Amino acid sequence: MKEGQPRPPGCAAAPPPKRPLWGFLLVPDEADLKPLVVKLLKRYGRWLPLISAGLALLIWQLVSQFGGLPAFILPSPLAVAARFWKALVEGALLRHVGVTLLEVVLGLLAGSLTAMFLGYWLARSRLLEKVLSPYLVASQAIPIVAVAPLLVIWFGPGMFSKVLICALTVFFPVLVNTVVGLRAVPENLRDLMRALRASRGQMLRHLEIPAALPVFLGGLRVGATLSVIGAVVGEFVGADRGLGFLINVGRGQYDTALVFAAIFTLIALAMLL
């Protein structure tokens, strides 16, 4: 039957031509690949992160072993693991992790609570937003690395300056998400609460906080990662404890394996938060 001619009644459509196996291997099309990809993801999807990490470690090991680079430039993963275990057994790693974790938690709490309180009033008052917005934007336009030395000079190299740097790093993203979340509350729900004669506290507790919570938690998630950055920046500037100090020590002694061990510990800390 020629193409374009009507098919006689009772005549079934011809099946599509079968593709040979070699054709699939050479030029796979989307119809062939999609079921295969879905099947592989269902079966091995949970193992993909581990497989990816294993491949990255294997490539790193091969580059460090056959690339001709000295150990103080690129140590092997095995050397990093051995240095990590040595620092862990000696107790130095846990001691520095405890200091950094305390700074991060205190800074995260201080920055988040301050941002929540100020964000609530900024969401309610357009006048207050216009007055404070230039200062808030200016505070975020300056890199925290440039402000950290001043804070260490003013408040000393102790823990307070590190907590303050963490709080400043966390403050802006949590503030913005708080304001956006509160202003995204539907106005008809506010009218309903007013019609029910709800007080200001009841409206905040039963409407505004639940409605703004998903957006706020998104900002808090970003702030938790930034707080680790703030703590390390503060320890870089001036400290005698913490993972940032440990990285400085490893850098000064060309102990690159120790630097990698501290970096991976920071990554694990940020993921945990």
HELIX and SHEET records of a PDB file:
HELIX    1   1 LEU A   21  LEU A   26  1                                   6    
HELIX    2   2 GLU A   30  TYR A   44  1                                  15    
HELIX    3   3 GLY A   45  TRP A   47  5                                   3    
HELIX    4   4 LEU A   48  PHE A   66  1                                  19    
HELIX    5   5 PRO A   77  GLU A   90  1                                  14    
HELIX    6   6 ALA A   92  ARG A  124  1                                  33    
HELIX    7   7 ARG A  126  ALA A  141  1                                  16    
HELIX    8   8 ILE A  144  PHE A  155  1                                  12    
HELIX    9   9 MET A  159  ARG A  183  1                                  25    
HELIX   10  10 GLU A  187  ALA A  195  1                                   9    
HELIX   11  11 ARG A  200  MET A  203  1                                   4    
HELIX   12  12 LEU A  204  GLU A  208  3                                   5    
HELIX   13  13 ILE A  209  VAL A  237  1                                  29    
HELIX   14  14 LEU A  243  GLY A  252  1                                  10    
HELIX   15  15 THR A  256  LEU A  272  1                                  17    
END                                                                             
